[in-house]
C-alpha cells in the first residue's frame, strides 16, 4: 500500500508537470496529438478532446504530452514550426508548474507549522539542581538579556554564558508577559549531557496566515534553487562531501518518502506531540516537486532547460540550430540519461538514502 501511495503521489507531481506543458501548448494554439496518463505502452484510449487523444498507459507513473510536430519544423502549425518564444514558453511551463506547486505546498506547511522566531530565545527544559533551576528559571521563559547584553539569538545567549563561566551573571527574562530579574553562576565543569546553565533553549513558534506564509514559501523555493546553483562550487571547495550531494532516482525518493511517512506515523502515535498529520510527508513532496522543476531547468537535452538553450540562438542570432543536430544530440543525451539513471538507481539500492 505504501508503494502504491508513493506511485500515486510522485506520479501526480510528474502529471502536473506535463499538464503545464499541455495547457501552454494549447494556449499558444498548437495542437496536442496525445495526452497520456502514465507511460506507454498504451492500455486504452479514453476519449478525444478538441483533437487531443486522452489515453491510459500501462506504466502508472505520471504522464506525457505529445504536441503536433514536436521535433519537426516542416509540419505546419506544429511545435517545431512555432517561433522560439512559444517553444521556450512550452518548455518552461512544466518546470514552472512544479515550482508553483512547491510554493502552494510550502505555504500550507508554514501555515500548519508556523514560523520560528529566531530572534527570541525560549527555555525548553531546565535540568534539576542546575544553576538555572536555582535561579528560578522555568520552561517557557523568554531570555531578554544577560549582563545587559540583549539576547537576540541562541548563539548570543551561548556566547555570553561561555564568556562568564564561574562568574555571577544577571539574567533578565519574561514570563507570562511580565519581566523578572535573577542571577546565576554558569558552571565551569557541568555534568555530562548538560550545559553550563543546565538549560535547553529554542525559539518560540508563531502561527501564520496565508498572507504571511506565501512570502516564506517563495523564499523556501528560492533557497532550494540557490543551493542547487551553488552546489558545484561547494563540492569543489570541499564544503560538502560528494555523498551529501548525490543524485537520487525513484528508489531513493521512495526511501525518503517511506522515512517521512514513518516519522508522521510515529509523531501521531505520541500523545504529547501536537504535530499536524502527514506534515513531514507534505514537506518532502514540496521539496521533491521543486527539485523536479529545477532539475528540468538544467540546460541539458532532452530536459526542458536544454530545449530553452537550443531556442536561444534563434532569438539572439536569428539563426536556428539545425534540427538534425538537435535531434541527434537529443537522442544521444537521452541514452546518457538512461545510463545515468541506472547508475543512480544502483547507488540508491546499495547505499540507501537516510533522512537526517
Beta strands, then each sheet from edge to edge (+ up, - down):
strand 1: 32-49
strand 2: 52-67
strand 3: 115-116
strand 4: 121-126
strand 5: 142-146
strand 6: 149-150
strand 7: 168-175
strand 8: 178-185
strand 9: 199-202
strand 10: 205-206
sheet 1: 1+ 2-
sheet 2: 3+ 10-
sheet 3: 6+ 5- 4+ 9-
sheet 4: 6+ 5- 7+ 8-
end
